[in-house]
Amino acid sequence: MINVKTIDDLAQRLSAMVPPGASAAREELVDNFRAALRSGLSRLDLVSRDEFDIQRAVLLRTREKIDLLERMVADLEGRLDDMDATASDDAKR
């Protein structure tokens, strides 16, 4: 998640872009920017970096298992084809 310091930094940067004539309302703008950023970010479906890394690791392990299973199925299909070919040759004799 985005921490409060990051939101505060963004609000400060946005308020620094306000024209000099409106500097009297700067603190109010900072508060409004901060509230708008928090509101917008809270609606996003964000995960922490740790959660992301854990899910990535799970997906990589799952991919490895799928690859292994695909190789096993291909091997078994090859064996079955060989058995069918042998049975077919035996039946012809």
Buried (B, 14 or more C-beta within 10 A) or exposed (E): EBEEEEBBEBBEEBBEEBEEEEEEEBEEBBEBBBEBBBEEBEEEEEEEEEEEEEEEEEEEEEEEEEEEEEEEEEEEEEEEEEEEEEEEEEEEE
